[in-house]
Amino acid sequence: MLKIFLAEDEVIVRETIKRMIPWENLGFELVGEAADGEMALPLLIRQQPDLLITDIKMPFMDGFTMGKHLMRTHPGVKLIIFSGFDEFQYAKEAIKLNVVEYILKPVNAQELTQIFTRVRESLDEEIAQRRNIARLTAAYEQSLPLLREQYLNALIGGNLTR
């Protein structure tokens, strides 16, 4: 299960999202929620989610500021931004943060489910790639002493060519 965190200042929106999405069926575990970025940031650092869903406009600390702080400490976390504002400046800022989805409110359950499914597939691919890289690195490190020995034997035996 991938961990997901929800930061949204509107209680009704936050509660509706929590209830209408079949988190476990989509492979997610909702590990926390907060009403603003200032409350969310320490929880995010503790929970270390794979995915953060946040509103842009929130009191005390907005979604972009929170996302910037989080990306410095946890660069692998993916961001989904909710916004009631269809302004180019917000979209531009989202691109800088490497946001995976920028969703305009209001949004329905079907649309959110499709988005979470896409994000889940993307995260699964990334995790598989990281596992493959780790396996290749381990195999390389394990075979390195043997490669060194073979090289030194060829060097001493005069079997190396330019």
Secondary structure, DSSP 8 states (H G I E B T S, - for coil): -EEEEEE-S-HHHHHHHHHHS-TGGGTEEEEEEESSHHHHHHHHHHH--SEEEEESS-SSS-HHHHHHHHHHH-TT-EEEEEES---HHHHHHHHHTT-SEEEESS--HHHHHHHHHHHHHHHHHHHHHHHHHHHHHHHHHHHHHHHHHHHHHHHHHT----
